[in-house]
Amino acid sequence: MKKATLLLLVVTSAASAQIFSEHSFTRKDSLHGGLRPERTSYDVQRYDLNIKIDPEAKTIVGFNDIGFKVVAPTSRIQVDLFDNMKIDSIVFDSKKLQYKREFNAVFLDFPSTLKKGSSQSIRFYYSGTPIAAPRAPWQGGFDWKKDRNGKHFVGVAVQGTGASLWYPVKDSQTDEPDKGASIKVAVPNGLMNVSNGRFKGSEDLGNGYTRWDWEVKSPINTYDITVNIADYAHIHDTYKGLDLDYYVLKYNEQKAREHFQEVKPMMDCFQSKFGKYPFSEDGYKLVETPYLGMEHQSAVAYGNWYLKGYRGNDLSGTGIGMSFDYIIIHETGHEWFGNSITSQDIADMWIHEGFTMYSEAVYVECTLGYEKAVQYMNGIRKNIHNYDPVIGKLGVNNEGSGDMYPKGAWVLHTLRHVVDNDAKWWKMLLKYSEHFKHKIITTQDVDDYFSKEMGMDLTPVFDQYLRSVKIPVLSFEEKDGKVSYRYDNIEPGFDMPVDILVNGKKKRITPSAKSLELEAATKLSDVKAIPEHFLIDVKGI
């Protein structure tokens, strides 16, 4: 497969990776990605979305009630809505607020200063035609399609692009509604809308539309809030106390009943390694979508055509990827990594994607064993390109490179072998998932956690793999009957320990930029590196 195609395939849960090394950022970027008093002065408590969607006209009309707590005295806040969408009015305390629009930011002016600690609410009425996705889910927007019976089949995916593409929201990963959300969506009679959380009932509005009501109890990423409109069949199941619900096109019901059995061993695996499913209050759903997939919390978007692999392809190139449905495994992995544990800035999206791609190998290990998992990891290593750093530019809504997927996974694979104690590693990973459950974190938080648990300063390791594009080279040299080794192509302070084989026996060494003599080896032929366990290149042997 062509490299460009493979790069596109790797980015399965976000907008296409942005090349930022020569990108000049604008006021629009900082308004979306940055923090300022108009954003930090309030903490969203709840969203209550009540809208009507006309799939024929491709329009939305309705309102969002935004409940928030004031954390710093303010008379102005920023709410976001794409500038192609119309603001009908914004109501506070039964009166219309004045506002100013700047790109996709809406600055609301209150008649007096809101007091710190007070609870407030606004109702934001809006309407318009949301942007259609050029290629969901990589390029965000609504996906307006029809099923094979000619019925509307509609979904939305806006990760990276921003939830404000289709509803008014504080469009920042720094703030999730602490008390959840309700999503009430009216669609034409004969169609169903499926959103996040629990189904609360439907109501025929008497105007040719039926409203479908959903309730989310947990905090939720704003890009995870979703609508899915189709002529769905509903399949309900339970597994070890967890509700499993599947919404699929009616003609795919029998196929789904068989194919989705993979959910149960996946849940066994993930809950044993990462802890209890983090959104049991809201249940677990797979919802068939017209696009490939997305990790919409408690309503995972599924469009993998009921095939193994990635729509019948193996991203690892090993054949092992054909043993499971990539979208079920990958997007559900995001329930722990991305939805429960969320990066504060999308520049740190490797916290979502690297951990989740690693969860694929974890599933392989659960089902096929360790050796197959290592083989799978070595397959996806070929998808690391090192064009740009994994971490993007902070504060300007900029994702890092697509390497956040395979390279991020390889950072974890490498750390596992640095630990060199599987019982300790799995305990550490489980503790990580539970310690940061339902929290918003940064790369520094990840660094601090693993550094403490492993008892070593990992900052040079994170700098090397996430903030630079250089892969360490473990170089060996034989001279005067002695073998020496060192690291080349490294960031300052990088001295990560690795294992090698000397005369067939495993030996741990701690290379650095300085050449060190390798004891017990008199010639290079005695030495073998183990790069399948560490993200390093090897030279000299």
C-alpha positions as CSV (number, residue, x, y, z in Angstrom):
1,M,0.0,0.0,0.0
2,K,1.2,3.5,-0.8
3,K,2.8,5.5,2.1
4,A,0.3,8.4,1.7
5,T,-2.6,6.0,1.9
6,L,-1.1,4.2,4.9
7,L,-0.6,7.6,6.7
8,L,-4.3,8.4,6.1
9,L,-5.4,5.0,7.4
10,V,-3.4,5.4,10.6
11,V,-5.4,8.5,11.6
12,T,-8.6,6.8,12.5
13,S,-10.0,8.9,15.3
14,A,-9.1,12.5,14.6
15,A,-8.8,15.1,11.9
16,S,-5.8,14.6,9.6
17,A,-2.5,15.3,11.3
18,Q,-1.4,18.9,10.9
19,I,2.1,19.6,9.7
20,F,3.0,22.5,12.0
21,S,6.7,23.0,11.5
22,E,6.1,25.7,9.0
23,H,2.6,26.7,10.1
24,S,1.9,30.3,11.0
25,F,-0.9,30.5,13.7
26,T,-3.5,33.1,13.7
27,R,-5.8,34.9,16.1
28,K,-8.5,32.4,15.0
29,D,-6.3,29.5,16.1
30,S,-5.6,31.0,19.5
31,L,-9.3,31.9,20.1
32,H,-10.1,28.2,19.6
33,G,-7.1,26.6,21.3
34,G,-6.1,29.1,23.9
35,L,-7.1,30.1,27.4
36,R,-8.0,33.6,28.5
37,P,-10.1,35.1,31.3
38,E,-13.3,34.8,29.3
39,R,-12.8,31.1,29.3
40,T,-11.1,30.4,32.6
41,S,-13.5,32.5,34.7
42,Y,-16.3,29.9,34.4
43,D,-16.5,26.1,34.8
44,V,-19.2,24.4,32.8
45,Q,-21.5,22.1,35.0
46,R,-24.0,20.9,32.4
47,Y,-25.2,21.1,28.8
48,D,-28.9,20.6,27.9
49,L,-29.1,20.4,24.2
50,N,-32.6,20.6,22.6
51,I,-32.6,20.7,18.8
52,K,-34.4,19.7,15.6
53,I,-32.5,18.3,12.7
54,D,-33.9,18.3,9.2
55,P,-31.8,15.8,7.2
56,E,-33.4,16.8,3.9
57,A,-32.6,20.5,4.3
58,K,-29.4,19.6,6.3
59,T,-30.3,22.2,9.0
60,I,-30.3,22.5,12.7
61,V,-32.5,24.7,14.9
62,G,-32.8,24.8,18.7
63,F,-31.0,25.8,21.8
64,N,-28.4,24.8,24.3
65,D,-28.8,25.5,28.0
66,I,-25.3,26.0,29.5
67,G,-25.1,25.8,33.3
68,F,-21.9,27.0,34.8
69,K,-20.2,28.0,38.0
70,V,-18.3,31.3,38.2
71,V,-14.7,30.7,39.4
72,A,-13.5,34.3,39.0
73,P,-15.6,37.5,39.0
74,T,-16.5,38.3,35.4
75,S,-18.9,40.3,33.3
76,R,-17.8,38.6,30.0
77,I,-17.4,34.9,28.9
78,Q,-16.5,33.2,25.7
79,V,-18.8,30.6,24.2
80,D,-18.0,29.1,20.8
81,L,-20.1,28.5,17.6
82,F,-18.8,28.4,14.1
83,D,-19.4,31.7,12.3
84,N,-21.5,30.1,9.5
85,M,-24.2,29.2,12.1
86,K,-26.7,31.9,13.1
87,I,-27.2,33.2,16.6
88,D,-30.9,33.7,17.2
89,S,-30.6,35.0,20.7
90,I,-28.8,34.4,24.0
91,V,-30.9,34.7,27.1
92,F,-29.8,35.2,30.7
93,D,-32.2,35.8,33.6
94,S,-35.1,36.2,31.1
95,K,-33.3,39.0,29.2
96,K,-31.3,38.9,25.9
97,L,-27.6,39.3,26.3
98,Q,-25.4,41.5,24.2
99,Y,-22.6,39.7,22.4
100,K,-19.7,40.1,19.9
101,R,-18.5,37.5,17.4
102,E,-14.9,37.1,16.4
103,F,-14.3,34.2,14.1
104,N,-15.9,31.2,15.8
105,A,-15.8,32.8,19.3
106,V,-18.8,34.5,20.8
107,F,-18.1,37.0,23.7
108,L,-21.2,37.4,25.9
109,D,-21.5,40.6,28.0
110,F,-23.6,40.4,31.2
111,P,-25.3,43.4,32.7
112,S,-23.3,43.2,35.9
113,T,-20.3,41.3,37.3
114,L,-21.1,37.6,38.1
115,K,-19.9,36.7,41.6
116,K,-17.3,34.1,42.2
117,G,-18.9,30.8,43.4
118,S,-22.3,31.6,42.0
119,S,-24.2,29.2,39.7
120,Q,-25.5,30.6,36.4
121,S,-27.2,29.5,33.3
122,I,-27.7,30.9,29.8
123,R,-29.9,29.6,27.0
124,F,-28.3,29.9,23.6
125,Y,-30.7,29.8,20.6
126,Y,-29.2,29.1,17.2
127,S,-29.9,27.7,13.8
128,G,-28.2,27.1,10.4
129,T,-26.6,24.6,8.1
130,P,-23.6,23.0,9.8
131,I,-20.5,22.2,7.7
132,A,-20.7,18.9,5.9
133,A,-17.7,16.7,6.5
134,P,-15.5,16.6,3.4
135,R,-14.3,13.2,4.6
136,A,-15.5,12.1,8.0
137,P,-14.0,11.4,10.5
138,W,-10.7,12.8,9.3
139,Q,-12.2,16.2,8.2
140,G,-14.9,17.1,10.6
141,G,-18.6,17.9,10.1
142,F,-21.9,16.2,9.4
143,D,-22.0,13.2,7.2
144,W,-25.3,13.3,5.3
145,K,-25.9,10.0,3.6
146,K,-28.7,7.5,2.9
147,D,-28.8,3.8,3.5
148,R,-29.4,1.3,0.7
149,N,-33.2,1.7,1.2
150,G,-33.0,5.4,0.5
151,K,-33.5,6.4,4.1
152,H,-31.5,9.1,5.8
153,F,-28.3,7.9,7.5
154,V,-26.6,10.8,9.3
155,G,-23.7,11.2,11.7
156,V,-21.3,13.8,12.9
157,A,-17.6,13.7,13.8
158,V,-15.7,16.8,14.9
159,Q,-12.6,15.8,16.9
160,G,-10.0,18.4,16.3
161,T,-12.3,20.5,14.1
162,G,-14.4,21.4,17.2
163,A,-17.8,20.7,18.7
164,S,-18.7,24.3,18.0
165,L,-19.1,23.3,14.4
166,W,-22.7,22.3,15.2
167,Y,-23.7,23.5,18.7
168,P,-22.8,26.4,21.1
169,V,-20.3,25.2,23.6
170,K,-17.1,26.0,25.5
171,D,-15.0,24.4,22.8
172,S,-12.0,23.4,24.9
173,Q,-10.8,20.1,26.2
174,T,-9.9,21.9,29.5
175,D,-13.6,21.9,30.5
176,E,-16.1,19.1,30.5
177,P,-19.6,19.4,32.0
178,D,-19.1,18.0,35.5
179,K,-22.8,17.0,35.8
180,G,-23.2,15.6,32.4
181,A,-25.6,16.5,29.6
182,S,-28.9,15.9,28.0
183,I,-29.2,15.6,24.3
184,K,-32.8,15.9,22.9
185,V,-33.0,15.7,19.2
186,A,-36.1,15.8,17.0
187,V,-35.9,14.0,13.7
188,P,-38.5,13.1,11.0
189,N,-40.9,10.4,11.9
190,G,-39.7,7.0,10.9
191,L,-36.1,7.8,11.9
192,M,-34.4,7.4,15.2
193,N,-31.7,9.6,16.8
194,V,-29.1,7.9,19.0
195,S,-26.9,10.0,21.3
196,N,-24.7,9.4,24.3
197,G,-25.8,8.0,27.6
198,R,-29.1,6.4,28.5
199,F,-32.3,6.6,26.4
200,K,-34.9,8.5,28.4
201,G,-37.8,8.2,26.0
202,S,-39.3,9.6,22.8
203,E,-42.1,12.0,22.0
204,D,-44.1,12.5,18.9
205,L,-44.2,16.3,18.5
206,G,-47.2,16.2,16.1
207,N,-45.4,18.1,13.4
208,G,-43.9,15.2,11.5
209,Y,-41.0,14.9,14.0
210,T,-40.3,12.7,16.9
211,R,-37.9,13.8,19.7
212,W,-35.4,11.3,21.1
213,D,-34.1,12.1,24.6
214,W,-30.8,10.9,26.0
215,E,-29.1,11.6,29.3
216,V,-25.4,11.5,30.2
217,K,-24.5,11.3,33.9
218,S,-20.7,11.4,33.5
219,P,-18.4,14.3,32.5
220,I,-18.0,14.2,28.7
221,N,-15.6,15.6,26.1
222,T,-17.5,18.2,24.0
223,Y,-16.4,16.5,20.8
224,D,-17.8,13.3,22.0
225,I,-21.4,14.6,22.2
226,T,-23.0,13.2,19.1
227,V,-26.1,12.5,17.0
228,N,-26.8,9.5,14.9
229,I,-29.9,9.5,12.7
230,A,-31.1,6.4,10.8
231,D,-33.7,3.7,10.6
232,Y,-32.1,1.7,13.4
233,A,-32.8,-1.7,15.0
234,H,-31.9,-1.9,18.7
235,I,-30.1,-4.9,20.1
236,H,-29.8,-5.1,23.9
237,D,-27.5,-7.4,25.9
238,T,-25.8,-7.5,29.2
239,Y,-22.4,-8.8,30.2
240,K,-21.2,-9.2,33.8
241,G,-23.4,-6.4,35.0
242,L,-22.7,-4.0,32.1
243,D,-25.4,-2.9,29.7
244,L,-24.5,-3.5,26.0
245,D,-26.6,-1.8,23.4
246,Y,-26.2,-1.9,19.7
247,Y,-28.0,0.4,17.2
248,V,-27.6,-0.9,13.6
249,L,-29.3,-0.5,10.3
250,K,-32.2,-2.8,10.3
251,Y,-31.0,-5.0,7.4
252,N,-27.7,-5.5,9.3
253,E,-29.3,-6.7,12.6
254,Q,-28.5,-10.4,12.3
255,K,-24.9,-9.7,11.1
256,A,-24.4,-7.4,14.0
257,R,-25.7,-9.9,16.6
258,E,-22.9,-12.3,15.5
259,H,-20.1,-9.8,14.8
260,F,-20.5,-7.8,18.0
261,Q,-19.8,-10.9,20.2
262,E,-16.2,-9.7,20.1
263,V,-17.3,-7.0,22.6
264,K,-17.4,-9.5,25.5
265,P,-13.8,-10.8,25.4
266,M,-12.6,-7.2,24.7
267,M,-14.3,-6.0,27.9
268,D,-12.8,-8.9,29.8
269,C,-9.3,-7.9,28.5
270,F,-9.6,-4.2,28.9
271,Q,-11.2,-4.3,32.4
272,S,-8.5,-6.6,33.6
273,K,-5.7,-4.4,32.3
274,F,-7.2,-0.8,32.6
275,G,-9.9,-1.2,35.3
276,K,-13.6,-1.2,35.3
277,Y,-15.4,0.3,32.3
278,P,-15.4,4.0,33.2
279,F,-18.9,4.9,32.1
280,S,-21.1,2.1,33.5
281,E,-23.7,4.7,34.6
282,D,-24.2,5.6,31.0
283,G,-23.8,2.1,29.5
284,Y,-21.9,1.0,26.5
285,K,-23.2,1.3,22.9
286,L,-22.0,0.6,19.4
287,V,-23.9,2.8,16.9
288,E,-23.6,2.1,13.2
289,T,-22.5,5.2,11.3
290,P,-22.0,6.2,7.6
291,Y,-18.3,6.9,8.4
292,L,-15.5,4.7,9.7
293,G,-15.7,5.3,13.4
294,M,-15.1,7.6,16.4
295,E,-14.8,7.2,20.2
296,H,-18.0,9.1,21.1
297,Q,-18.3,8.3,24.8
298,S,-20.9,5.6,25.6
299,A,-22.0,5.8,22.0
300,V,-19.0,4.5,20.0
301,A,-19.4,5.2,16.3
302,Y,-19.0,2.0,14.2
303,G,-18.6,1.9,10.4
304,N,-16.2,-0.9,9.8
305,W,-18.7,-2.8,7.6
306,Y,-18.7,-5.9,9.9
307,L,-15.2,-6.9,8.8
308,K,-12.1,-7.9,10.6
309,G,-9.1,-5.6,10.5
310,Y,-9.5,-2.0,9.2
311,R,-12.2,-2.5,6.7
312,G,-10.6,-5.7,5.7
313,N,-7.0,-4.4,5.8
314,D,-4.3,-5.0,8.4
315,L,-2.5,-1.8,9.5
316,S,0.3,-3.8,11.1
317,G,1.0,-5.7,7.9
318,T,1.6,-8.9,10.0
319,G,-1.7,-10.7,9.5
320,I,-2.4,-10.4,13.2
321,G,-4.6,-7.3,12.6
322,M,-7.0,-9.5,10.8
323,S,-7.8,-11.4,14.0
324,F,-10.0,-8.6,15.4
325,D,-12.3,-5.8,14.3
326,Y,-10.1,-2.7,14.4
327,I,-12.8,-0.2,15.0
328,I,-14.5,-2.1,17.9
329,I,-11.2,-2.5,19.7
330,H,-9.5,0.8,18.9
331,E,-12.5,3.1,19.5
332,T,-13.6,1.2,22.7
333,G,-10.0,1.6,24.0
334,H,-10.7,5.3,23.8
335,E,-13.3,4.9,26.5
336,W,-10.4,4.6,28.9
337,F,-7.8,6.7,27.0
338,G,-9.3,9.9,25.6
339,N,-12.8,9.8,27.1
340,S,-12.0,9.0,30.7
341,I,-8.5,10.3,30.6
342,T,-8.4,13.4,28.4
343,S,-5.6,15.7,27.3
344,Q,-5.9,19.3,28.3
345,D,-4.8,20.5,24.9
346,I,-5.1,18.6,21.6
347,A,-1.4,19.2,21.1
348,D,-1.1,16.3,23.7
349,M,-3.4,14.0,21.8
350,W,-0.9,11.2,21.9
351,I,-2.3,10.7,25.4
352,H,-5.5,9.6,23.6
353,E,-4.1,7.9,20.5
354,G,-0.8,6.4,21.7
355,F,-2.4,4.7,24.6
356,T,-5.3,3.5,22.5
357,M,-3.2,2.1,19.8
358,Y,-1.2,0.3,22.5
359,S,-4.6,-1.1,23.7
360,E,-4.8,-3.0,20.4
361,A,-1.6,-4.9,21.2
362,V,-2.9,-5.5,24.7
363,Y,-6.0,-7.1,23.2
364,V,-3.8,-9.2,20.9
365,E,-1.8,-10.3,24.0
366,C,-5.0,-11.2,25.9
367,T,-6.3,-13.3,23.0
368,L,-3.2,-14.6,21.1
369,G,-0.4,-14.2,23.6
370,Y,2.7,-12.1,24.2
371,E,4.7,-13.1,21.1
372,K,1.9,-12.2,18.8
373,A,1.6,-8.8,20.6
374,V,5.3,-8.1,20.1
375,Q,4.9,-9.1,16.4
376,Y,1.9,-6.7,16.1
377,M,3.9,-3.9,17.7
378,N,6.8,-4.4,15.3
379,G,4.3,-4.3,12.4
380,I,2.9,-0.9,13.4
381,R,6.4,0.4,14.0
382,K,6.7,0.6,10.2
383,N,4.0,3.3,10.3
384,I,6.3,5.7,12.3
385,H,7.5,8.4,9.9
386,N,9.2,11.0,12.1
387,Y,8.2,14.0,9.9
388,D,7.2,16.1,12.9
389,P,7.1,15.8,16.6
390,V,4.3,13.8,18.3
391,I,3.4,16.8,20.5
392,G,1.9,19.8,18.6
393,K,1.9,23.5,19.5
394,L,0.0,24.3,22.6
395,G,-2.7,26.9,22.8
396,V,-3.6,27.1,19.1
397,N,-5.8,24.0,18.6
398,N,-2.9,22.2,16.9
399,E,-2.5,18.4,16.9
400,G,0.9,16.8,16.6
401,S,1.9,14.5,13.8
402,G,0.1,11.3,12.9
403,D,3.0,9.5,14.7
404,M,1.0,10.1,17.9
405,Y,-0.6,6.7,17.1
406,P,2.2,4.2,16.4
407,K,5.0,6.1,18.1
408,G,2.9,6.9,21.1
409,A,2.2,3.2,21.4
410,W,5.8,2.4,21.0
411,V,6.7,4.7,23.9
412,L,4.6,2.5,26.1
413,H,5.9,-0.7,24.6
414,T,9.4,0.6,25.3
415,L,8.6,1.6,28.9
416,R,7.2,-1.9,29.5
417,H,10.6,-3.4,28.6
418,V,12.5,-0.8,30.5
419,V,10.5,-1.8,33.6
420,D,11.3,-5.5,32.7
421,N,8.8,-6.8,35.2
422,D,5.4,-7.6,33.7
423,A,3.6,-7.9,37.0
424,K,4.8,-4.4,37.9
425,W,4.0,-3.0,34.5
426,W,0.4,-4.2,34.4
427,K,-0.1,-2.9,37.9
428,M,1.3,0.4,36.9
429,L,-0.9,0.7,33.8
430,L,-4.0,-0.2,35.8
431,K,-3.1,2.3,38.5
432,Y,-2.6,5.0,35.8
433,S,-6.1,4.4,34.4
434,E,-7.7,4.5,37.8
435,H,-5.6,7.4,39.2
436,F,-6.5,9.7,36.2
437,K,-10.0,8.4,35.7
438,H,-12.3,11.2,34.5
439,K,-9.5,13.7,34.7
440,I,-8.0,16.2,32.3
441,I,-4.2,15.9,32.1
442,T,-1.0,16.9,30.3
443,T,2.1,15.2,29.0
444,Q,3.9,16.4,32.1
445,D,1.3,14.6,34.3
446,V,2.1,11.4,32.3
447,D,5.8,12.0,32.7
448,D,5.5,12.6,36.4
449,Y,3.4,9.5,37.0
450,F,5.6,7.0,35.2
451,S,8.8,8.6,36.5
452,K,7.6,8.2,40.1
453,E,6.3,4.6,39.5
454,M,9.5,3.5,37.7
455,G,11.8,5.4,40.0
456,M,13.7,7.2,37.2
457,D,13.6,10.6,35.5
458,L,11.8,9.9,32.2
459,T,11.7,13.6,31.0
460,P,14.6,12.9,28.6
461,V,12.7,9.9,27.3
462,F,9.6,11.9,26.6
463,D,11.6,14.7,25.1
464,Q,13.4,12.3,22.8
465,Y,10.3,10.5,21.5
466,L,7.5,13.1,21.7
467,R,9.2,16.5,21.3
468,S,11.8,15.5,18.7
469,V,11.8,13.4,15.6
470,K,15.1,11.7,16.3
471,I,15.2,8.0,17.0
472,P,18.1,7.0,19.3
473,V,20.9,5.0,17.7
474,L,22.6,2.4,19.9
475,S,26.1,2.3,18.3
476,F,28.7,-0.4,19.0
477,E,32.4,-0.4,18.1
478,E,35.2,-2.9,18.4
479,K,38.7,-1.5,18.9
480,D,41.9,-3.0,20.4
481,G,40.0,-6.2,21.5
482,K,37.3,-4.2,23.3
483,V,33.7,-3.6,22.6
484,S,32.2,-0.2,23.4
485,Y,28.7,1.3,23.1
486,R,27.0,4.7,23.2
487,Y,23.9,6.5,22.1
488,D,24.0,8.7,19.0
489,N,21.2,11.0,17.7
490,I,19.8,11.8,21.1
491,E,18.4,14.7,23.1
492,P,20.4,16.0,26.1
493,G,20.3,13.7,29.1
494,F,18.9,10.7,27.2
495,D,20.3,7.5,28.9
496,M,17.4,5.0,28.7
497,P,18.5,1.5,29.8
498,V,18.1,-1.3,27.2
499,D,18.6,-5.0,27.1
500,I,21.1,-6.8,24.8
501,L,22.2,-10.3,24.4
502,V,25.9,-11.1,25.1
503,N,26.8,-14.7,24.2
504,G,23.1,-15.5,24.2
505,K,22.5,-14.1,27.7
506,K,20.4,-11.1,28.4
507,K,22.4,-8.1,29.8
508,R,21.1,-4.7,30.8
509,I,23.1,-1.7,29.8
510,T,22.6,2.1,30.3
511,P,24.1,3.8,27.3
512,S,24.6,7.6,27.1
513,A,26.3,10.0,24.7
514,K,29.6,8.8,26.3
515,S,31.3,5.6,25.1
516,L,31.3,2.9,27.6
517,E,33.1,-0.5,27.6
518,L,31.0,-3.6,27.4
519,E,32.3,-6.1,29.8
520,A,32.2,-9.9,29.0
521,A,32.4,-9.2,25.3
522,T,35.6,-9.3,23.3
523,K,34.2,-9.1,19.8
524,L,31.1,-7.7,18.2
525,S,29.9,-11.1,17.1
526,D,29.2,-11.8,20.8
527,V,26.6,-9.1,20.9
528,K,23.0,-8.9,19.7
529,A,20.6,-6.0,20.2
530,I,16.9,-6.4,20.9
531,P,15.3,-3.5,19.0
532,E,11.9,-5.3,18.9
533,H,11.5,-4.3,22.6
534,F,12.9,-0.8,22.5
535,L,12.3,2.1,20.1
536,I,15.9,2.4,19.0
537,D,18.0,1.9,15.9
538,V,21.2,-0.1,16.1
539,K,24.5,0.5,14.4
540,G,27.8,-1.5,14.3
541,I,26.4,-5.0,14.9
